[in-house]
Amino acid sequence: MTTDVFTPWDIRGRNVRNRTVLAAMTNKQSYDNGELSDEELRWLALRAEGGFGVVTTCAANVLPTGRTWDGELGVYDERHVPGLARLAAALRDAGALSLCQIFHGGYRSPRRLTGGQPVSASDITLDIDSFEPARAMSRTEVRECIEAFAAAAERCERAGFDAVEIHGAHTFLITQFLSKELNRRDDEYGGSLENRYRFLGEIVRECRARTGDAFIVGVRLSPGVPRPHAGLSPEETLEILPWVEDDGADFVHLSLKNAAGVASAARTDRTHTVAEPEATDGALFIPKAREILSERVRLFACGGVFLLEQAEQVLANGADAVAVARAGIGHADWPKRLADRRPIDRPPYTAERLADQGLSPTFIEYMRGWSGFVAA
Ligand SMILES: Cc1cc2nc3c(=O)[nH]c(=O)nc-3n(C[C@H](O)[C@H](O)[C@H](O)COP(=O)(O)O)c2cc1C
């Protein structure tokens, strides 16, 4: 039996009105001290009003050393709580489950924003544009960072959020620990896959331990993210899923290139270079992940979805929910449009259209850097 996109469901006993998720999107609209702006609130509240079942914030940093972009939301200080509370209330009032994505940028956090040398699992120098050499975190710093993730989760809960999504995807600190190439530590956080996973596992466990029974803790992973910059192979990703479950995660969110289909072409974009395109195509990877995880652990899948047929295919592949990023920028009411069978179009979108969909001039300017997104 196929699951309908509009069938209600639950995570950790919390009811969700449909199977749609707005994926985390950095949008540069908050204040430089990490406090929420009205623009960031509006952009997300409009998506909750547009019918999304789950609405995720941008990647919000858990420590000042983890700041990666200008105008990035913070969850590292008590001063962030009132803004987070306003956001959580707006999402709840519009009927969505609220989810805050928590992260640390690691080597991707520039000195310009943090005031210090970037940190990572190991000393790293990479031959990529504007790369700043990173230094290895001490064991004390690793422990402090795990504690910072847990404190951030606790703040989110206090602010009224339903959930946190621990950002273990793409090329940020957690994937730098997971990566065979980048993590060359010789302590218990480096070496074998079990050891490289330990940082993420302890974050999941601490977030779980520090929050209440109703609070939801999930993990985002991206199998096949470009190597050697960070990440796990598809096979390694499948290997850690039982550990993620045992450590207490309530959901796993797979960031894929093509969550609906098969045989996507190997391409590079801002978030992915799929090393093994067939292995990470949703039709092949999602069923494997679903088989490994118990029913308790909900599976979100994201990547390349715009149309209702694609969303249905992601669910048919075995996901419990389908997440979108770009489709949700172009259509604040993407779920309602699907339900009403109204047309969905793909980028490029005009700047006027994006403003009409609740993006501030700052966010629209940021999107001009995404090839082919904003019409000339
Ligand atoms: C503007 C923009 C910002 C993004 N920022 C984040 C982020 O903060 N955290 C994250 O995990 N993924 C981020 N992503 C990746 C998306 O969540 C998603 O995985 C990717 O865009 C593929 O989904 P799509 O094909 O529906 O766009 C971002 C994507 C876009 C377009």
The ligand as an SDF file (V2000), in Angstrom:
LIG
                    3D

 31 33  0  0  0  0  0  0  0  0999 V2000
   19.7520   28.1340   -0.0020 C   0  0  0  0  0  0  0  0  0  0  0  0
   20.0620   26.7790    0.5720 C   0  0  0  0  0  0  0  0  0  0  0  0
   20.6050   26.6960    1.8360 C   0  0  0  0  0  0  0  0  0  0  0  0
   20.8720   25.4420    2.4150 C   0  0  0  0  0  0  0  0  0  0  0  0
   21.3090   25.3780    3.7110 N   0  0  0  0  0  0  0  0  0  0  0  0
   21.3650   24.1770    4.3420 C   0  0  0  0  0  0  0  0  0  0  0  0
   21.5680   24.0980    5.7460 C   0  0  0  0  0  0  0  0  0  0  0  0
   21.6820   25.1040    6.4540 O   0  0  0  0  0  0  0  0  0  0  0  0
   21.6130   22.8580    6.2990 N   0  0  0  0  0  0  0  0  0  0  0  0
   21.4850   21.7120    5.5550 C   0  0  0  0  0  0  0  0  0  0  0  0
   21.5340   20.6100    6.1050 O   0  0  0  0  0  0  0  0  0  0  0  0
   21.2780   21.7730    4.2170 N   0  0  0  0  0  0  0  0  0  0  0  0
   21.1830   22.9620    3.6080 C   0  0  0  0  0  0  0  0  0  0  0  0
   20.8760   23.0200    2.2730 N   0  0  0  0  0  0  0  0  0  0  0  0
   20.6540   21.7690    1.5330 C   0  0  0  0  0  0  0  0  0  0  0  0
   19.1680   21.4400    1.4870 C   0  0  0  0  0  0  0  0  0  0  0  0
   18.6240   21.2290    2.7760 O   0  0  0  0  0  0  0  0  0  0  0  0
   18.8920   20.1940    0.6000 C   0  0  0  0  0  0  0  0  0  0  0  0
   19.5220   19.0790    1.1750 O   0  0  0  0  0  0  0  0  0  0  0  0
   19.3800   20.3710   -0.8350 C   0  0  0  0  0  0  0  0  0  0  0  0
   19.1100   21.6740   -1.3310 O   0  0  0  0  0  0  0  0  0  0  0  0
   18.6840   19.3630   -1.7740 C   0  0  0  0  0  0  0  0  0  0  0  0
   17.2920   19.5170   -1.7000 O   0  0  0  0  0  0  0  0  0  0  0  0
   16.4280   20.2000   -2.9010 P   0  0  0  0  0  0  0  0  0  0  0  0
   16.7880   19.4370   -4.1400 O   0  0  0  0  0  0  0  0  0  0  0  0
   15.0110   20.0290   -2.4760 O   0  0  0  0  0  0  0  0  0  0  0  0
   16.8690   21.6360   -2.9900 O   0  0  0  0  0  0  0  0  0  0  0  0
   20.6340   24.2510    1.6670 C   0  0  0  0  0  0  0  0  0  0  0  0
   20.0940   24.3590    0.3840 C   0  0  0  0  0  0  0  0  0  0  0  0
   19.7860   25.5900   -0.1670 C   0  0  0  0  0  0  0  0  0  0  0  0
   19.1560   25.6540   -1.5240 C   0  0  0  0  0  0  0  0  0  0  0  0
  1  2  1  0
  2  3  1  0
  2 30  2  0
  3  4  2  0
  4  5  1  0
  4 28  1  0
  5  6  2  0
  6  7  1  0
  6 13  1  0
  7  8  2  0
  7  9  1  0
  9 10  1  0
 10 11  2  0
 10 12  1  0
 12 13  2  0
 13 14  1  0
 14 15  1  0
 14 28  1  0
 15 16  1  0
 16 17  1  0
 16 18  1  0
 18 19  1  0
 18 20  1  0
 20 21  1  0
 20 22  1  0
 22 23  1  0
 23 24  1  0
 24 25  2  0
 24 26  1  0
 24 27  1  0
 28 29  2  0
 29 30  1  0
 30 31  1  0
M  END
$$$$
